[in-house]
Amino acid sequence: MSATLHWLTLAAYLLGTGLYLGFVIWQRRGLHVMGRGVLWAGFSLHTLALAASWVETGALPALSLRQSLDVFSWALMGASLLVNLRLGIMILGALTAPLCALLLMAAAVLPMPAAPPSALLKSAWITIHVLCLLAGYGLLALTFLGGGLYLLQDSLIRKKRLGAAFKRLPSLSRLDALGQQALVAGFCLLTVGLITGAVYAQITLGSYWRWHPKEVWSLITWLCYAALLHTRLVQGWRGRRGAWLGVAAFAALMFTFLGVGLLYSGYHSFEALPTLTGPLP
């Protein structure tokens, strides 16, 4: 059942991509309305697919690279739809829909976990830890996308190229609001994710911190976003400087999420995590 729901989700995201790209090209509001409805339907199917996988295995389906990309796609789409309800940035779907579809297609070609998840991976602490981190990643990805659009719009204004592309972009103030609101919410979820991970490590390992590369890079990423939040809220770094800092912080986040899990071995690696039976190394 979950496999069928995932394919239906991918179809909805691809259809939504086509509708939003049509909206960007022809600027017809009806295409935006249809695209938004299709993406909400796709997100609902995606939620059902993940819930079905969760019921089938008894653990949150985010224990391998394939599953993590799947949940990251879900988190990004959910964040995009919710933020769009608040800020009304109609072009946002043209960025997030194809990205979510690509994440699902990448997940589809990766292997499934070879063994069912162990009891260690069915803990509520692990569930909260992973869900908060991936939901935070989705929101922080919006900060990155909003910053990229801000830099593009700012460049067009500076070069006085106020043509068709400029007319299709949201205002700088709205893009800045997107970056800040997604940053605050994403940083809070990132913080909760790190804290719950440390608590679970203490419960299972007797230590909150073991200096694994994943832990070190998670701290580096958290510090990057803490600095970004401080410069925006306290020092007033908005506009281009805030956008560039958001791009740099997101690069650190992606390395933490994908690079560390693929390059380093240990209990945080994508290869080892699904097969953990305990005690942890």
N, C-alpha and C positions, 0 to 999 in steps of 0.2 A: 504493500500500500504506500509506504513512504517513498519508494522509488517512483511510482506513478505521479505522486504529488510533486516530487521534485522536478520531473519533466514538464508538468503543467506549469509550475512556477517559472521555469526557464522560458517557456513559450510566452507567458504573460510579460515577463521582463523584456523579451525581444520585441513583442508587439508594442509595449510601452515605449521602448527605444525608438521604434519607427514613428510612432505618433508624436513624440516630443521633438524628434529631429524635423518632422514635418512642420511642427509649430515654430521651431526656430527659423526655418526657411521661409515659410509663408505668413507667419505671424497671425494665424487664425486661432482665436481663443477657443473655438470648439475643439480643436485638436488637443489643446492643453487640458481641457475638461475631460475628454475621452482618455487621454494618456494618464491623467491622475487616477481616474476610475479603474483603469486596467492595472496600474501599479498597486493600488490598494487591494484589488482582487488577488494579484500575484503575491503580495505580502501576506495576505490571509492564508493562501495556499501554502506558502513557505512556512508559516507558523504551524499549520496542521502537519506538514511533512516532518518538521523537527520534533513536534510532539509525538507523532507516530513512531519515529526512530527512538525517542526517549523511552516510550512504553515498551518497545520491542527489546531493548537492551538493558533497561533499568538504570541507565546512566545518561548524563547529558551528552548528546552526540557532538562533542568538540574535543575528542581525545587524540585525533590524528590530524595531519596536515589537511587531508581531504575534508574532514568534518569541520575543522577550524575555519577553512575558507568558506564553507557553507554557512556557518553561523555568522561569520564576519559579513558576508553578503546580506544576510537577514538583518543584522544590526544596522548596517549602512542604509538599507532601504527604509527600515523603520524610523531611523533618525531623520532621514531626508523627508519622509512624509509628514512626520510630526512638526519638524521645523518649518516646513512649507505652510502648514496650517497656521502657524504663528506669524510668519514674516511674508508669506505670499510671494516668494521668489520663484516665478513660473519656470525659469530656465533651468532650475536645479535638477529637474527630472531628466533633462537631456544629458546631464553628466553622470548622475547616479545610476540610472537605469542600465546604460551599456556597461558600466563598471560592475554592477551587481551581476549582470548576465555573464560577463567574462569570468568573474570569480566562480560562478556556478559551473561554467564549462570547464574551467581549470580543475575544479574539484571532481568533476565527472570522470576525468581521465586518470586520476590518481587512485591507487589501490585502497580498498577497504581495510580496516583493521583485521589482522589475521585471527585474533582471538577475542572472545567476549570480554568486556571490561571486568576487572576484579572488584572485590568489595571495597578496596581502598579508594577506587574512583567513583563510588556511589555515595560518598559523604556529602552532606549538605554544605560543608565548608568549601569543598572543591567546586560544587555547583555554583555557589555564590561568587567564588573567586573567578571562575572562568567566565560566567555570564557578565559580571560587572566589567571585567577587562575588555571583552569583545564588544559589549555595548558602548563602553568608553571609546574604543577604537573607532567604532562607527561614527560617533559624534565628533571625534577629533579629526577624522577624515573629512568631515564637512568643514571644519575650520581650515583645513588645507585647501579644499576646493574653493571655498569662499575667498581665501587669500589669493589663490591663483587668478580667479576672476577679477579681484580687486586690482592686482598688478597689471592685468591685461587692460582693464578699463582706464586705469591711471596712465598707462603708456599711450593709449589712444588719445587721451586728453592732452598729454604733454606734447605729442607729435601733431596735434590738431587734425587727427584723422577721424572726424566725427561722421563716419559713413554708416553703412548698413549694419556692420558688426557692433558699432557703438549703440545703435538704437535697440539692439536685442539684449543688451546687458542691463542688469538692475543698477540702481543708483549706488554710488560709493558708500553712502551712509547706510543703506540697507545691507550691503555686503559686509561692512564693518560690524553691523549688528549681528549678522549671521555668525561671523567669526567669534565674536565675544560670547554670545549666548551658548553656542556649541562648545566653546572652550571651557566655560564654567561648568556646564553639566558633564562634559567628558572628563574633566580633571577630577571632579568629585567621584565619578564611577571608577576611574583609574586608581584613586586613593583607596577606596573601599576594596577594590580587587587586590591590591598589594597587601593591605592589612589582613584580609581574610586568608590570603595565601600564607602569610607569616604565621598566623595563628594555627593553621592546619599543619604547617611544618613543625611547630612546637609540639603539637599533639602527637604527631607520628614519628618525628625524628628527635624530639627533645631539644630542638634548637630553632630559633626564629630565622637564623641567617647562616648560610653555609658557603657563601662566596662562589656559588655556581655562576658561570658567565651569564645565564639568563637572569639571575637575580641582580647581578651587577648592572647589566644593561637596562633592566627594568627600573632600577634606581636612577640611572643616568637619564632615562626618558622622563621619569617623574620630575626630576630636577629641571630638565629643559622646559617642561610645561609649567612648573611652578614659577620659573623665571619669566616665562612668557606672560603668565597671569599677573605676576607682580608688576611687570613693565606696563601692562595695559591698564590695570586698575589703580595702581599707585603712582606710577611715573607718567601715565598718560600717553604711552607709546601706542598710537593707533596708526591707521593709514598704512603707508608703505613699510615702515619699520616693523610694525606688528605683523604684517602679512609675510614678510621675509622670515621673521622669527618663527612663524607658524609653519612655514615650509621646511625650515631646518629641523624643528622639533618633530615633524611628521616623518622625516627621513630617519631620525633616531628610533622612532616608534616602529617603523616598518622593519628596520634591522633587528630590533628586539623581537618582534613578532615572527618574522620569517628567517632572517639570517642566522640568528643565534640557534634557533631550533633545528636548523639544517646543518650548520657548521660544527656544532659542539655536541658531544655525546653526554650521557648522564640522564638522570631521571626527568629532566625538563625537555629532552629532545623529542622530536616527533616520532622517532623510531621506537624509543624506549617506553614512552608514556602509556600506550595502549596495553602493554604486556606486563605492567607492574603488578607484582603479587605480594610484595613486602617480605621482610622489612626493606624500606627504601635504602639505596646505597648512600 
